[in-house]
């Protein structure tokens, strides 16, 4: 039985613990709010840097290449991936940030270019590359080739623009692109899609018929399309790609194999000698940025399918954990580019130490998602999220000219003078990561 004194002591102890918990929660809320405000400020800078600077008022679409101080340079060829990503980014900004609803006009501008210039009116599908003036750029042999990868991003951007604008013509074009891929690129025997296509959309001979990158982004495109067009076939393909990525492309260790034969047999060199493995690192390696990005994309697809996230969440966590355990820089923060399990070694070797801009953005977002779901995990995802944000501010953001460096200047100092935009460097990764990280922080702050 508690004596009067003991009861008082217990009461004081409980009150003290409750007070400490309240103070910790308040401290967390302040941190959430502060980082959300910082991210919001960087987002605003992003908007102002890219738009309307990149908008090509003369020929349509978006300019592609800018120097480190944001001066346009070069011929400004236009790549379907970059053009479609601008449609997606400007549409998401307009829909998510009411203070920037004027961005819708850039989504419309980009949609018109996809429809009028990049869509092949004769054979269907989207061209890979056109000149600034809109002339199709052909292969060396004069042929016109297309890819699943670029067409997937076109669907992704068009679906996003339709979600914002309710423009039925944009949705119809996304539907046409889906049907075009269905008729040519879809593998009726083994499932999934071929990436390399001829002008009519039929698969062409390739050493790597199927791959991780086009597959994860087709998954992403189908998830976005399903939100605005809940067609039964779209859902079936979304579910199929979800299972292919989750159960075939992702390995038991939590990283992805990269290239596959038609029957989804991975093209890997795990049982080869170290010499052979090193000779084939360009096609068989571990890409930390794609792994940590795919963790999020699988969760997004599960949400679009109205699936419980439980089973997918465990795999997503495994992918994030593998990246943290093997690709995370414990000293400065940030994630490295590539790694590999060499024959005879007990652990993974980092084979490419650069820290690409898009990988850092994807890591930021996925770490925060894990912090939301697993606040008490010993890996302390929120601490890693804050360290990642500090890394980005110190080594990725250009305080003089604005924008993100190509890669972290801790590992790649020359990146400070590299182009701020190119056909492969747009704002899709950064806008998506920052938008969703900011909004998730605000949600966490309210709870």
N, C-alpha and C positions, 0 to 999 in steps of 0.2 A: 504494500500500500504506500502511495506517495504521501510524504509528510507535507505540511504546508510550505516549508522552505523548498523542498524538492519540486513541488508543483510550480512554485514561482520560477525556479530555475529552468524547468522544462518549458514553461510558457515564454520566458525570455528567449530561450534558444530557438524555439519554433518561430517566434516573431522576428528574430534576427535572421534566420534562414529565409523566411518569406520576404523580408526587406532586401536581403542580398539578391534573391531571385528577381524581385521587382526591379532593382537597380540594373542587373544584368540585362533584363529584357528591355529596359529603357535605353541602355547603352547600345544594344543591338539595333533598336529602332532608329536611333540617331545615326548609326553607321549605315544602315540601309538607306536612310533618307539622304545622307551626305553623298554616298556613292551614286545614288540615282540622280542627284542633282548634277554631279560631275559628268555622268554619262549623257545626261540631257544636253548639257552645254556642248559636249563634243559632237553630239548628233546635229545640233543646230549648225555648227561649223561645217559638218559634212554636207548638209543640205545646201548651204550657201556656196561651198566650194564646187560642187558638181553641177548645180542648176542655178541659172540657165547656161553656165559656161560651156557645158558639153553639148547643148542642143544645137543641131545643125539646121538653122532656119532656111538655108539655101537649098539643100538637097534632101532634107528629111533625116530622121533618125538622130543618132548621137555621134559626135566626134569621138575618136578612139584614143588618141595619143597626146599626152601633155608632159612637158619637162618637169623637173623637180620643183620649179617655181611656177608651175601651172600655165606655161605658154604652149599653145598648140604647135606640134611639129610633125613632119612627115606627111605621107599621102592620105592618111586618115581612112584606110580601108575599114570596112564595117563587117564585123563577125557576128553571126546569128546569136551566139551565146551572150556576148556583151550587150547587144541591142535588146535582147529579150530580158536580160537581167535589169536593164534600166527601166523597162516597162514594169517589171515586178517591183523594183525598189521605189520608184516614184508613186506607184499605186498604193503600196503598203504605207508609205509615209503619209499620203493624203488621207488614207482611211484611219490610221492609228493616231496621228497627231492632228487634232482639229485645228490647231494654230497654223498648220501648213497644208490646209485643204487645197490651196492653189496649185499644189503639186499634181493634181489630177490632170491638168492640161499637158503635163509632160508625159504622163501615161498615155493619154490620147495621141499625142504626137508620135510616140514610139509605136503604138499600135498601128497607126496609119502606115508607118514605114514597113512594118512587118507585112501588112496586108498588100500594100501597093508595090513593094520592091522586092522583099525577100521571099515571098511566097511564089513558088513555081506554078504559074497558071496553066502550063501545058501538062506537066506530069505530077503536080502536087508536091507537097513537102517543102521545106524551107532550104534555100541555098545556104551553103556554109559561109561564103565570103563574097562581098561585092565591093567595088570601088566606092569612093566617096560619092561619086555621081550616080551610083546604082548599077554599074555594069558587072555582070557575073564574072568572077575570077575563076578560071578553069585550072585543071591539073596540067602538068607539063605535056601530057599526051593529048590535051584538048578536051578531055572528058570532064563531066560534071559529077562530082561525088557529093554525097550527103551523109549525115551521121544521125544515129539515134540521139546522141548526146545533145546536139544543137536543137533538134526538133523537140526534145523533152523540155528544154528551157523555154522554147517558144510557147509550148502548152502551158507551162508554169506561169510565164508572164501574162499571157492572154487570160488565163483563168483568174489571176489576181486583179487584172484590170476590169474584168467583167464583175467580179465581186464588189468592186468599188463603184463602178459606173452603171451597172446593169445594162451595158451595151450588148445587145443580142448578137450583133454582127461579130463582135470579138469572141463571144462564146461559140458561135458557129464556126469560126476559123479554128479555134482550139479543137472542136469536135472533128473538123475535117482532117486536122493534123493527126489526131488520135486514130481515125479510121485509116488514114494513109499508112501509118506505122503498122496497124493491125493487118492490113492486106499484104505488106511486104516484109517488114522487119520482124514480125512476131513468129516465133518458132513453134509451129503446131505440134511438133513431135516431142521436144524436150522442154518446152516452156521458156519463158523469158524472151529477150529480144537480141537480135544481132545489132552490132553498132555500125559497122562499115557498110554503106549502101551505095548503089548506083543512083543515077538520076531518077529512075522510076521507083526507087525504094526497095529494090531487091538486094539481098546480101551479096557481097562480092568476096572473092577469095581473100582470106586473111589468116595470118599465123595465130591470131588471137581473136576468134570469132565473137567471144563474149567477154565482158570485163566488169570490174567492180564499179568504175566511175560512172559509166553510162547507166548502169543498173541502179545505183543509189539515187541518181538524179531523175531517172524515170520513175522510181518509187515516189520521190518528192513531187514530181509533176502530177502523177496520178492522184496523190493525196490532195493536192490543191484543186485539181479538176473535179474530183469527187465531191468537194465541198459545194461547188456551184452547179454540178450536173450529176446527181446521184443515179446515174445510169447503171443497170445491172451488169453490163459487160465491163464498164469502167471499174466497178467494185470487184468483179472477179479478177481482173488483171492486177488491181491494187493488192488484193489479198495474195495473189500468186507471187508478185514481186516482193511483197513483205516476207513471205516464207522463204523465197530464194535468198534474199539478202540475209535474213536472220539465221536460217538453218543450213545454208550452203556456202555463202560467201564468207560469213564470219566463222572463224575457227573456234575450237574449244578453249583456246587460250585467251580469246577476246580480241584478236586482230583479224583483219581481212586478208584473204588471198586476193590477188589482183586480176589474173587472166585465166580464162577457161576455154576448154574445147566446147564443141556444140552441145555435148551431153553434160556439161557443167563439171567435168573432171578438171580440177585445178592444174594449171601449168606451173609447177613448182620444182625446185631443185633441192629439197630438204635432205634427200638421201645421197646427194652428189658430193664430190670432194670439195674442199674449200676453194680450190682453184676454179672449178666449174661454177660454184656459187658466186664467187666474185665476178666472174665473166658475165653473169646474167643478172646482176643486181638492178639493172635498169628495168627489168620486167618482173623480178621476184624480190620484193623487199617489204618492209612494214612501214606504212605511211601513217604516222601518228595523227596528223591533222585530219585525214579522212576517217580514221577510226573514231576519233572523238566527235567528229561531225555526224557520223552515221549513228552513233548512240542517240543523238537527238532526233534524227530523221526517222528512226524506227519507232520512237515514242510518238512522233507526229503522225505517222501512218496508222499506228494503233488507235490513236484518237479519232482520225478520220473514219476508221472502220467501226468505231464505237466498241472497241475491244477493251477489256480490262487491261490496265498497263502492267499488272503485277508480274507476269512471266516475262514480258518484254523489258520491264524495268530491271530485272536481275541481270539480263544480258547487257543492257545499256550500261549498267554499273560496271560489269566486268570489262567492257571496252574502255570506259573512262579510267578504271583502275589500272589496266594494262598500260595505257598511255602514261599515267602518272608514275607508275613503278619503273618504267623503262625509258620514257622520252622526256621526262620533266627535269629541268635544270634546277637542282636544289639550291644552288648558290644565288643565281640571279632571277629565277623564275622563267616562264616561257617554256614552250615545248619545241623539241628538235624536229627535224624534217623526216629523216628515215632511220631505220634500224634493221638488224637481221640476226637470226639465230644461226651462227656458223657451225658447221659440222665439227664436233669435238669440243665445243665450248659449253659451259654450264649456264651461261647467261647471255642475254642479248647484247649486241654491240651497236652503238649508235654510229651509223655510217655517213650521215649527212647532218652536220651540226648547225646549219643555217636555221633560222626561225622565221618561216614565211608569214607574211602579214595575215593571210586568210586563216592559217592554222591558229594563230594567237586569238583571233576573233572567235573562231569556233570553240576553242578551249574555254574562253571566258564564259560563254553562254552555257556550255554543257557542265562546267564545274558548278555554276550557280544552280542549275537544275538538280544536280546531285545533292547540293547543300540543302535544297528545299525538301527533297525526299528523305535524306539521310543526315539529319542535323547532328546526330551523336556518333557518326562513324569515326573510327580512329584516324582515318586519313584526313579528317577535318577539311572537308571540301570548301567551306566558306572561307577559311583562312587561305587556302590555295587560290580561291577566286579573288580575294583582295590582293594577294601577291601578284596574281596575273594582271590585274588592273594596274597595279603600280608598275609592273614591267612594261605594259603597253604605253603608259604615260611617259616613262623614262626613255624607252628604246624604240618605240614604234611611231609615236606621234611627232610630227615636225612642228616645233614651236615657232619656227621662223616663217615658213611658207604655208603651213597647214597641210592636213592630210596624213596618210599613213605611208611610212617607208615601205619599200618592197619586202624587206626583211629586217629583223632586229639589228640595230647598229652595234650591239655588243659583240655579235659574232661576225657581222658583215658591215664594217664602217663605210665602205664604198656605197652602200645602199642609200646614204644620205644625199647622194648626187644622182640617183637613178630616177627614171620616169615615175610620175605620180599616177599615170593612167596609161594603159595599153589595151590591146584586144583581149589580153588575159587578166588585166588588173582593173576591175571596175569597183563598184561600191556595194555589191550584193552581200558579200560575207559580212562586211563591217556594219552596214545598215541593219541587217537582220539580227546580228548578235547584239548590237547596242540597243535597238528597239526592244527586243525581248528581254534582255537583261534589265534594262531600266524598268520595264513594266512588271517583271517578276519581283524586283526589289520593292517596288511600291506595294505589290500584293502582300509580300512578306511583312512589310511594315504595318499593314492594316491588321495583321493577325498577331 
